[in-house]
Amino acid sequence: MANKGQQPPYLHLAEMTASQFLEIWKHFDADGNGYIEGKELENFFSQLEIARRGAGVDPSNAAFKEKMTEFMHKFDKNKDGRIEMSELAQILPTEENFLLCFRQFVGSSTEFMAAWRKYDTDRSGFIEANELKGFLSDLLKKANRHYDDQKLHEYTQTILKMFDLNGDGKLGLSEMARLLPVQENFLLKFQGVRLTAEQFNAIFAYYDKDGNGYIDEQELDALLKDLYEKNNKDVDSKSLTGYKQSIMALSDGGKLYRTELEIVLCREPMQ
């Protein structure tokens, strides 16, 4: 992540690449919750004004606050007082607005997870870079979108630039899920309740009462409710049902084995 004390790169550009766009996003979404909000938002707008106008700004100034209100009125499409990645993609001039294009057709988080399961065969929480093209193709087909091979190749290369930052040829589920709109990205909802290996082992053993190595949908429902209650987090029944469906898309015929649940609930995939 960029140093918050430095001016972020690229904001001054008339056109930026997808990887430059992502670097800006990571700089301002300092807590990684999928939104630029609060002080992050004020900092972003301040830096954007400096980059575009070449002059310093005073966030406490009434004129600055008025400009920021106008800016949010224009770009905060869902009026939640925050900027998500798809909204930022409309603010910043990317060379090809790949994110908006892909997000429009990516389908639901359940479809995303079903496609992921096909390629993450060892349930490590990663897929290999050479499998990415097939993964994207399957995902777009599920959303009834079909692209020619050249366009699919371009998308694949863009995602590699965006997400395989250490060049190890692996792409992580939690990073790739950022292709989903925030409201669909159920993995973001679990950031505050991620478990250590010890905590995970204890909770899995508790719900896998017969010791058969997997839990079913009903047991997952109880597990998620308890997890949210223990972490003092509110979740409505509709959202919980959606999260459960997304996680069960990783299951094997309704059986959710340890490795599948680890991907979602653990801070780091277990080796």
C-alpha positions in Angstrom: 0.0 0.0 0.0 1.2 3.5 -0.8 2.4 5.6 2.1 -0.5 7.8 3.2 1.9 10.7 3.7 2.8 10.8 0.1 0.7 12.2 -2.7 -0.7 9.2 -4.6 0.6 8.7 -8.1 -1.3 8.9 -11.4 -4.2 11.3 -10.2 -2.8 13.9 -12.6 -2.9 11.6 -15.6 -5.4 12.3 -18.5 -5.6 8.6 -19.0 -4.5 5.7 -16.7 -4.2 1.9 -17.0 -6.2 -0.5 -15.0 -3.2 -1.3 -12.7 -2.6 2.4 -12.1 -6.3 2.7 -11.2 -6.0 -0.2 -8.7 -2.9 1.4 -7.1 -5.0 4.6 -6.5 -7.8 2.5 -5.0 -5.5 0.7 -2.6 -4.0 4.0 -1.5 -7.2 5.6 -0.5 -9.2 2.5 0.7 -6.7 2.3 3.6 -8.8 -0.1 5.7 -9.6 -2.4 2.7 -13.3 -2.5 3.4 -14.3 -1.9 -0.2 -15.2 1.8 0.2 -13.5 5.2 0.3 -15.3 6.9 3.1 -14.8 9.3 6.0 -11.3 10.7 6.2 -10.3 8.5 3.3 -12.9 10.3 1.1 -11.9 13.7 2.3 -8.2 12.9 1.6 -9.1 11.5 -1.9 -11.1 14.6 -2.9 -8.4 16.9 -1.5 -5.7 15.1 -3.5 -7.9 15.0 -6.6 -8.4 18.8 -6.4 -4.6 19.4 -6.1 -3.8 17.1 -9.0 -6.4 18.7 -11.3 -6.1 22.3 -10.3 -2.5 22.4 -9.1 -3.3 24.4 -6.0 -3.5 23.5 -2.3 -6.9 23.1 -0.6 -8.2 23.5 2.9 -10.6 20.8 3.9 -12.0 22.9 6.7 -12.9 25.7 4.2 -16.7 26.1 3.4 -16.0 26.3 -0.3 -14.1 23.0 -0.2 -17.0 21.3 1.6 -19.5 22.7 -1.0 -17.4 21.4 -3.9 -17.1 18.0 -2.2 -20.9 17.9 -1.7 -21.4 18.7 -5.5 -18.8 16.0 -6.3 -20.6 13.4 -4.3 -24.0 14.3 -5.7 -22.6 13.6 -9.2 -20.6 10.4 -8.5 -22.1 8.7 -5.4 -24.7 6.9 -7.4 -26.3 4.9 -4.6 -26.2 8.0 -2.2 -24.6 6.1 0.7 -22.0 8.8 1.3 -19.2 6.6 0.2 -17.3 5.8 -3.0 -17.0 2.2 -4.1 -14.7 0.9 -6.8 -17.3 1.0 -9.6 -18.0 4.7 -8.8 -14.3 5.5 -8.8 -14.1 3.9 -12.2 -16.5 6.6 -13.4 -14.5 9.4 -11.8 -11.0 8.5 -13.0 -10.1 8.3 -16.7 -9.0 4.7 -17.3 -7.8 3.7 -20.8 -10.4 1.0 -21.0 -13.1 1.0 -18.3 -12.6 -2.7 -17.8 -13.9 -2.8 -14.2 -17.3 -1.2 -15.1 -17.7 -3.5 -18.1 -16.9 -6.6 -16.2 -18.9 -5.8 -13.1 -21.9 -5.1 -15.1 -22.0 -8.7 -16.3 -20.2 -10.6 -13.5 -23.4 -12.1 -12.2 -24.0 -12.9 -8.5 -21.5 -13.9 -5.8 -23.0 -17.4 -5.9 -22.1 -17.7 -9.6 -18.7 -16.3 -8.9 -18.0 -18.9 -6.2 -19.3 -21.7 -8.3 -16.9 -20.7 -11.1 -14.1 -20.4 -8.5 -14.7 -23.9 -7.2 -14.1 -25.4 -10.6 -10.6 -23.9 -10.9 -9.4 -23.9 -7.2 -9.3 -27.7 -7.3 -7.1 -28.1 -4.2 -9.2 -25.6 -2.2 -6.2 -23.4 -1.4 -8.0 -20.1 -1.9 -5.9 -19.5 -5.1 -6.1 -20.2 -8.8 -3.2 -20.4 -11.1 -2.7 -17.5 -13.5 -2.8 -19.9 -16.5 -6.3 -20.9 -15.4 -7.6 -17.4 -15.2 -8.8 -17.1 -18.8 -11.1 -20.2 -18.3 -12.4 -18.8 -15.0 -13.3 -15.5 -16.6 -14.9 -17.2 -19.6 -17.0 -19.4 -17.4 -18.1 -16.5 -15.2 -19.1 -14.4 -18.2 -21.0 -17.3 -19.7 -23.0 -17.7 -16.4 -24.0 -14.0 -16.8 -25.0 -14.7 -20.4 -22.2 -12.6 -21.8 -19.9 -13.9 -24.5 -16.7 -12.2 -25.7 -14.3 -13.1 -28.5 -10.9 -14.6 -27.7 -9.0 -11.3 -28.2 -11.2 -9.4 -25.8 -11.1 -12.2 -23.2 -7.3 -12.2 -23.6 -7.2 -8.5 -22.9 -9.4 -8.9 -19.8 -7.2 -11.8 -18.6 -4.0 -9.7 -18.9 -5.6 -6.7 -17.2 -6.6 -8.8 -14.2 -3.2 -10.4 -14.0 -1.7 -6.9 -13.8 -4.2 -5.9 -11.2 -4.1 -8.8 -8.9 -0.9 -10.8 -9.3 1.2 -8.1 -7.8 4.0 -10.3 -6.5 4.2 -12.2 -9.9 3.9 -15.7 -8.3 1.3 -16.8 -10.8 -1.4 -17.2 -8.2 -4.5 -15.2 -7.8 -6.3 -15.1 -4.4 -10.0 -15.4 -3.9 -10.3 -12.4 -1.6 -8.6 -10.2 -4.2 -10.4 -11.6 -7.2 -13.8 -11.2 -5.4 -13.2 -7.4 -5.6 -14.4 -7.8 -9.2 -17.9 -8.1 -7.6 -19.8 -5.0 -6.7 -19.4 -4.2 -2.9 -23.0 -5.3 -2.1 -22.3 -8.7 -3.8 -18.8 -9.2 -2.3 -19.8 -11.3 0.6 -16.1 -11.9 1.5 -15.8 -8.3 2.6 -18.6 -8.9 5.1 -16.4 -11.5 6.9 -13.3 -9.2 7.3 -14.1 -8.4 10.8 -14.8 -12.0 11.9 -11.8 -13.7 10.3 -10.5 -16.6 12.5 -7.1 -17.9 13.5 -6.3 -21.5 12.7 -7.0 -22.5 16.3 -10.3 -20.7 16.4 -11.3 -22.2 13.1 -10.5 -25.8 14.3 -12.5 -25.3 17.5 -15.6 -23.9 15.7 -15.5 -26.5 12.9 -15.3 -29.3 15.5 -18.3 -27.9 17.3 -20.5 -27.8 14.3 -19.3 -31.0 12.8 -20.8 -33.0 15.7 -20.6 -36.4 14.0 -17.0 -35.9 13.1 -17.5 -36.7 9.4 -15.3 -33.9 8.2 -18.0 -31.7 6.7 -21.0 -29.6 7.7 -24.3 -29.2 5.8 -26.4 -26.1 4.9 -28.4 -26.1 8.2 -25.2 -26.4 10.3 -23.6 -23.5 8.2 -26.7 -21.4 8.9 -26.3 -21.9 12.7 -22.5 -21.3 12.5 -22.8 -18.0 10.7 -25.5 -16.7 13.0 -23.4 -17.6 16.1 -20.3 -16.1 14.5 -22.0 -12.8 13.9 -23.6 -12.7 17.4 -20.2 -13.4 19.0 -18.7 -10.5 17.1 -21.6 -8.2 17.9 -22.3 -7.7 14.2 -25.9 -7.2 12.9 -27.0 -9.1 9.8 -30.5 -9.4 8.4 -31.9 -12.8 7.4 -31.9 -11.9 3.7 -28.2 -11.1 3.7 -27.4 -14.2 5.8 -29.2 -16.3 3.2 -27.2 -14.8 0.4 -23.9 -15.3 2.3 -24.9 -18.9 3.0 -25.7 -19.6 -0.7 -22.4 -18.1 -1.8 -20.4 -20.3 0.6 -22.4 -23.4 -0.3 -21.5 -22.8 -3.9 -18.1 -24.1 -2.9 -19.5 -27.3 -1.4 -19.4 -30.8 -2.8 -23.0 -31.8 -3.2 -24.2 -29.9 -0.2 -21.3 -31.1 1.9 -19.0 -28.2 3.0 -15.6 -29.6 3.9 -13.0 -28.0 6.1 -10.9 -26.7 3.2 -13.9 -24.8 1.6 -14.9 -23.1 4.8 -11.2 -22.2 5.6 -11.1 -20.1 2.4 -13.9 -17.9 3.7 -13.4 -17.7 7.4 -9.7 -17.9 8.0 -7.2 -15.0 8.1 -4.8 -17.0 6.0 -5.5 -20.3 4.1 -4.0 -23.2 6.0 -1.3 -25.2 4.3 
